[in-house]
């Protein structure tokens, strides 16, 4: 079958869709696949989408959506239905998994993939190709009479090593590595060593996903399988700028046996000398031995969720059982082993006040994070957090707004209005940008100004997204602030600096 897959990621962070990369790798040996990536098409995304749809003439079209990209995906699905009334339209991804009734109930959508799609989608396509209705585990669909058929859900894939490696050949992966700023900066390529999470923080979709799909949610790949993928990607992408690994696990290194084996093999293969890496995990996963092994193996940056410096808000409201003492201990430990760190924080929950937000800023000032992310906490559908505050992300009836979405202040707190919260966050960002500018100018002098000008005027074709894009700030910071610190780190650790 001719299958078109669409990532309606317009206006959000320019990150390649890992789920679709796994999905494509699972089906492209059996079916003809085309991929429509709207990440860099924000100016003319509707025109571009329609052009591709008419050119490719697929038999089936699938949209991979989050709760933020779902409204645009729905708009594109309705356009598809108007142009090609009999084309089968499928939705998959996090949002359909946590809100399947909402998604399948829309008249423009024929089927919904719930949970992981590698095996389900292949079986779904094979069944449709025979002309039969898709009675396939993991899928809900509308039969010929329009009745919704809710098939049995497929359990989470237990053995991740059985899955093919993500196929990035359908992406302009060189461009993505050129704008990457999340973990290792420019040159970083996304990998995972596990899926799922063991914890149930109320603001995260994890507990909702775990409740939606049967089976074991937190699973790890073997160290050998991870190393094999990395070595394959070196062969494929080194020549176009692959220079670091972004481990996108939600809970990296939490399985000690796997982590220890991975570090051993990574050093044994000499990868620590050419590919520094960064990860995200919980502060209480880190031990002295963990930090020492990570440092010896090439860990350059560690991202972890502080959420808030107010312990009561973190533990009682966010349900993240983690003490300030444990966080402070982890910070000292990773500083000891020369690993940079990033704070992931949030504001805007009902328990927040000027005092709790001030604690966040004071906490940041006491330490030396290489970066801080402090967006507004978002009420993902079906989460305990959204139930607690009485609202959920729902923008399906609103016009698409390029500058809004995953960092929109959606409600006030018990003591602060939306207007006051927006004012506070803008003052914080201005202060934080000021710290960045002052620090970088002191560190490298006028080279900082020159690097800014290079990006603004696109010298060397480095500006892959327009200045108006909300992600530009992070990309510019990756090419200045992060790059300066990472270059120094590489020199200290004997890693050759290559561009």
C-alpha positions in Angstrom: 0.0 0.0 0.0 1.0 3.6 -0.5 1.2 5.1 3.0 1.7 8.8 3.7 2.8 9.7 7.3 2.6 13.3 8.5 4.2 15.1 11.4 2.1 18.3 11.9 4.8 19.9 14.1 4.5 23.6 13.2 5.7 26.2 15.6 7.1 23.9 18.2 10.6 22.7 18.8 12.4 21.4 15.7 12.9 17.8 16.9 12.5 14.8 14.6 9.6 12.5 15.5 11.2 9.5 17.1 7.9 7.5 17.1 7.5 7.9 13.3 11.2 7.0 12.8 10.5 3.7 14.6 7.2 3.2 12.7 8.7 3.8 9.3 11.5 1.3 10.0 8.8 -1.3 10.8 6.7 -0.9 7.6 8.9 0.4 4.8 10.1 -3.0 3.8 6.5 -4.1 3.2 4.8 -0.9 2.0 5.6 2.2 0.0 6.1 5.1 2.4 6.2 8.9 1.9 6.7 11.3 4.8 5.5 14.9 5.1 7.4 16.8 7.7 5.9 20.2 8.4 8.5 21.3 11.0 10.3 23.6 8.7 7.3 24.6 6.5 5.6 26.9 9.0 5.0 29.7 6.5 3.2 27.7 3.9 2.4 24.4 5.6 -1.1 24.1 4.2 0.0 24.7 0.7 3.0 22.4 1.1 0.8 19.7 2.6 -1.8 19.9 -0.2 0.9 19.8 -2.8 2.4 16.6 -1.3 -1.0 15.0 -0.9 -1.9 15.5 -4.6 1.5 14.4 -5.8 1.9 11.3 -3.6 -1.7 10.0 -3.9 -1.5 7.7 -0.9 -4.0 4.8 -0.2 -3.8 5.7 3.5 -2.6 8.7 5.5 -1.5 8.7 9.1 -1.0 11.6 11.5 1.3 11.4 14.5 0.1 14.0 17.0 0.7 15.3 20.5 -2.0 17.2 22.5 -0.5 20.4 21.1 -0.3 19.3 17.4 -3.7 17.5 17.4 -5.7 20.6 16.4 -3.5 21.2 13.3 -3.5 17.5 12.5 -7.3 17.6 12.6 -7.4 20.6 10.2 -5.2 18.7 7.8 -7.3 15.6 8.1 -10.4 17.6 7.3 -8.7 19.0 4.2 -7.7 15.5 3.2 -11.3 14.3 3.6 -12.5 17.2 1.4 -10.0 16.5 -1.4 -10.0 12.7 -1.2 -13.3 11.6 0.5 -12.4 7.9 0.4 -8.9 8.1 1.7 -8.5 6.2 5.0 -7.3 8.6 7.7 -5.4 7.3 10.8 -4.3 9.1 13.9 -1.6 7.9 16.3 0.7 9.2 19.0 0.4 10.3 22.6 -2.8 12.2 22.2 -4.9 9.4 20.6 -3.5 7.1 23.2 -4.7 9.1 26.2 -7.8 10.5 24.5 -9.0 7.8 22.0 -12.7 8.5 22.4 -12.3 12.1 21.5 -10.1 11.3 18.5 -12.1 8.5 17.0 -15.3 10.4 17.5 -14.3 13.0 14.9 -16.0 12.5 11.5 -12.7 13.1 9.6 -10.9 10.2 11.4 -11.4 6.6 10.4 -9.0 4.8 12.7 -6.9 5.4 15.8 -3.7 3.6 16.9 -3.6 3.3 20.7 -0.2 2.7 22.3 3.0 1.6 20.4 2.4 1.2 16.7 5.4 -0.8 15.3 3.6 -4.1 15.2 0.0 -2.8 15.2 0.4 -0.5 12.2 2.1 -3.1 10.1 -0.6 -5.6 10.7 -3.2 -2.9 10.1 -1.8 -2.1 6.7 -1.4 -5.7 5.7 -5.1 -6.3 6.6 -6.4 -3.3 4.7 -4.3 -4.4 1.7 -6.3 -7.6 1.5 -9.6 -5.6 1.5 -10.6 -6.8 5.0 -11.7 -4.6 7.9 -8.8 -4.1 10.4 -9.7 -6.3 13.3 -6.2 -5.6 14.7 -5.1 -5.4 18.3 -4.2 -1.8 19.2 -6.6 -0.2 16.7 -10.0 1.3 17.0 -11.8 1.9 13.6 -15.1 2.8 12.1 -16.7 -0.1 10.1 -18.6 0.3 6.8 -21.7 1.4 8.6 -19.8 4.0 10.6 -19.9 2.1 13.9 -16.9 2.3 16.1 -15.1 -1.0 16.6 -12.9 -1.1 19.7 -10.4 -3.9 19.2 -8.4 -5.3 22.1 -5.5 -3.1 23.0 -2.0 -4.5 22.3 0.4 -4.6 25.3 3.5 -2.6 25.3 6.4 -4.2 23.4 8.3 -6.2 26.1 11.6 -6.8 24.2 12.7 -3.5 22.7 15.7 -5.2 21.0 13.2 -6.9 18.7 12.3 -3.6 17.1 14.2 -2.2 14.1 16.4 0.9 14.7 14.7 4.2 13.9 15.0 5.1 10.3 16.1 8.8 9.9 16.5 8.7 6.2 13.1 10.3 5.5 14.1 13.4 7.5 16.5 16.2 6.6 18.5 15.0 9.5 21.5 17.3 8.8 19.2 20.3 9.2 17.8 18.9 12.5 21.3 18.4 13.9 22.1 22.0 12.9 19.3 23.4 15.0 19.4 20.9 17.9 19.8 22.7 21.2 18.1 20.4 23.7 20.9 18.3 25.0 24.3 18.3 23.3 23.7 21.3 21.1 24.6 21.4 17.4 25.4 17.9 16.0 23.3 16.0 18.5 21.2 13.0 17.3 18.3 11.5 19.2 18.6 8.0 20.7 16.8 6.2 23.5 17.9 3.3 25.8 14.5 2.7 27.4 10.8 3.4 27.1 8.4 4.5 29.7 8.8 5.6 33.3 8.4 4.1 36.8 7.0 7.2 38.4 3.6 8.9 38.5 4.1 12.7 38.8 0.6 14.1 38.4 1.5 16.7 35.7 3.0 14.1 33.3 1.1 12.0 30.8 3.0 8.9 32.0 0.4 7.7 34.5 -2.3 8.3 31.9 -0.5 6.3 29.2 0.3 3.5 31.6 -3.4 3.3 32.6 -4.5 3.3 28.9 -2.4 0.4 27.6 -1.8 -3.0 29.2 1.6 -4.5 30.0 4.8 -3.3 31.5 5.5 0.3 30.7 9.1 0.9 31.8 11.4 -1.3 29.6 15.1 -1.1 28.7 17.1 -2.1 25.7 20.2 -4.2 26.0 23.5 -2.3 26.1 24.7 -4.3 23.0 21.6 -3.2 21.0 22.2 0.5 21.9 25.8 0.4 20.9 25.0 -1.3 17.6 22.6 1.5 16.7 25.1 4.2 17.7 27.8 2.6 15.5 25.4 2.3 12.6 24.5 6.0 12.9 28.2 7.0 13.0 28.6 5.3 9.6 25.5 6.9 8.2 25.6 10.4 9.6 29.1 11.3 10.8 29.8 12.9 7.4 26.9 15.4 7.8 27.7 16.5 11.3 26.8 13.8 13.8 28.8 14.8 16.9 26.8 14.0 20.0 24.1 11.7 21.4 20.9 13.1 23.0 19.4 10.3 25.1 15.7 11.2 25.1 14.7 8.6 27.7 12.4 10.0 30.4 14.4 7.9 32.9 17.9 7.3 31.6 20.2 5.0 33.6 17.6 3.9 36.1 18.3 0.2 35.4 21.7 -0.2 37.0 22.7 -3.4 35.2 21.9 -2.0 31.8 23.6 1.4 32.6 26.8 -0.3 33.9 27.0 -2.5 30.8 26.3 0.4 28.5 29.1 2.5 30.0 31.5 -0.4 29.8 30.8 -1.1 26.1 30.8 2.6 25.2 34.3 3.0 26.5 35.4 -0.4 25.1 34.4 0.8 21.6 36.2 4.1 22.1 33.0 6.1 21.6 33.6 8.2 24.7 36.5 9.8 22.8 34.4 11.0 19.9 30.8 11.2 21.0 29.9 13.1 24.2 26.4 12.5 25.3 23.6 14.0 27.4 20.6 12.6 29.2 17.6 13.2 31.3 16.6 11.3 34.5 15.5 11.9 38.0 17.9 13.3 40.6 17.4 10.3 42.9 18.6 7.9 40.2 22.1 9.4 40.5 24.6 7.8 42.9 28.3 8.5 43.3 29.1 5.4 41.2 26.5 6.5 38.6 28.0 10.0 38.3 31.6 8.6 38.1 30.7 6.1 35.4 28.8 8.7 33.4 31.6 11.2 33.6 34.2 8.6 32.5 32.0 7.5 29.6 31.5 11.0 28.1 28.4 12.4 29.8 28.6 16.1 29.1 25.2 17.3 30.3 22.6 16.1 32.7 19.0 17.3 32.5 16.7 16.8 35.5 13.3 18.0 36.8 13.5 20.2 39.8 9.9 21.4 38.9 9.9 23.9 41.7 12.2 24.9 44.6 9.2 24.8 46.9 9.3 21.3 48.4 5.7 21.4 49.5 4.5 22.3 46.0 6.7 19.6 44.4 5.7 16.8 46.8 2.1 17.6 47.7 0.8 19.2 44.6 2.9 17.8 41.8 3.2 14.4 43.6 6.9 14.2 42.8 8.4 12.7 45.9 11.8 14.3 45.9 13.4 16.4 48.6 15.4 19.6 48.2 18.2 17.9 50.1 18.4 15.1 47.6 18.4 17.5 44.7 21.2 19.6 46.2 23.2 16.5 46.9 22.8 15.4 43.2 24.0 18.8 42.0 27.1 18.7 44.1 27.8 15.2 42.9 27.5 16.0 39.2 29.6 19.1 39.7 32.3 17.0 41.3 32.5 14.8 38.2 32.5 17.8 35.8 29.1 17.3 34.2 27.0 20.3 33.2 23.4 20.4 34.2 20.1 21.8 33.2 17.1 22.6 35.4 13.6 21.7 34.2 11.2 23.8 36.3 7.6 25.0 36.0 5.3 27.7 37.2 1.6 28.3 37.2 0.0 25.5 39.3 -2.7 26.7 41.7 -0.3 26.4 44.7 2.2 28.8 43.1 2.6 32.3 44.5 5.1 35.2 44.3 6.9 33.5 47.2 7.2 30.1 45.6 8.3 31.5 42.2 10.9 33.7 44.1 12.2 30.4 45.6 12.7 29.1 42.1 14.8 32.1 41.1 16.8 32.1 44.3 17.5 28.4 43.7 18.8 29.1 40.2 21.0 31.9 41.5 22.6 29.6 44.1 23.7 27.2 41.5 25.3 27.3 38.0 23.0 25.5 35.6 24.1 25.7 32.0 20.5 26.3 31.1 17.1 26.6 32.8 13.7 25.8 31.2 10.8 27.2 33.2 7.6 27.1 31.2 4.0 27.1 32.4 2.8 23.8 33.7 0.4 22.3 31.0 -2.8 20.4 31.9 -2.4 17.3 29.6 -5.7 15.5 29.0 -6.7 12.9 31.5 -3.8 13.6 34.0 -4.4 14.0 37.7 -3.0 17.5 37.3 -5.7 18.5 34.8 -8.4 17.0 37.0 -7.1 18.9 40.0 -7.2 22.3 38.3 -10.4 21.5 36.4 -9.1 22.3 32.8 -7.4 20.4 30.1 -5.6 21.4 26.9 -8.3 21.8 24.3 -7.6 24.1 21.3 -9.6 22.3 18.7 -12.1 25.1 18.3 -9.4 27.8 18.1 -7.5 29.2 15.2 -3.9 27.9 15.0 -1.6 30.4 16.6 2.0 30.1 15.6 3.4 31.7 18.8 1.3 29.8 21.3 0.9 26.2 22.4 3.1 24.3 24.8 4.1 27.4 26.8 0.7 29.1 27.1 -0.5 30.3 30.5 -3.9 28.7 30.6 -5.1 29.6 34.1 -4.2 31.7 37.1 -3.2 30.4 40.6 -5.1 31.0 43.9 -3.1 34.2 44.3 -1.9 35.2 40.8 -3.9 36.0 37.7 -2.9 34.9 34.2 -1.7 38.5 33.5 0.5 38.5 36.6 2.0 35.1 35.8 2.8 36.3 32.2 4.5 39.4 33.6 6.5 37.4 36.1 7.7 34.9 33.4 8.7 37.7 31.1 10.7 39.4 33.8 12.4 36.1 34.6 13.3 35.5 30.9 14.7 39.0 30.5 16.8 38.5 33.6 18.0 35.0 32.4 18.8 36.3 28.9 20.7 39.1 30.5 22.7 36.6 32.5 23.5 34.7 29.4 24.6 37.8 27.4 26.8 39.0 30.3 28.4 35.6 31.0 29.1 34.9 27.3 30.6 38.3 26.7 32.9 38.0 29.7 33.9 34.5 28.5 34.7 35.1 24.8 34.4 38.9 24.3 33.5 40.1 20.9 33.4 36.6 19.5 30.0 36.4 21.2 28.7 39.4 19.2 30.2 38.0 16.0 28.5 34.6 16.5 25.2 36.4 17.1 25.7 38.3 13.9 26.6 35.2 12.0 23.2 33.7 12.9 21.1 36.8 12.4 22.6 37.3 8.9 22.8 33.6 8.1 26.6 33.6 7.4 27.5 30.1 6.4 23.9 29.0 6.0 23.5 28.3 9.7 20.0 29.8 10.1 17.7 26.8 9.6 14.6 28.4 11.1 13.5 32.1 10.8 14.2 34.6 13.5 10.5 34.9 14.3 10.3 31.2 15.2 9.7 30.8 19.0 12.6 28.2 19.1 15.2 30.7 17.7 16.3 31.8 21.2 17.2 28.2 22.0 19.0 27.7 18.7 21.0 30.9 19.1 21.9 29.9 22.7 23.1 26.5 21.5 25.4 28.2 18.9 26.9 30.5 21.5 26.5 29.8 25.2 26.2 26.0 25.1 28.9 25.8 22.4 31.4 27.7 24.4 30.9 25.6 27.5 30.9 22.3 25.6 34.1 23.2 23.7 35.8 23.8 27.0 34.5 20.6 28.3 35.7 18.7 25.3 39.2 20.2 25.7 39.3 19.1 29.3 38.3 15.6 28.4 40.6 15.2 25.4 37.8 15.2 22.7 38.7 16.8 19.4 36.5 19.7 18.5 35.0 19.2 15.1 32.3 21.1 13.2 
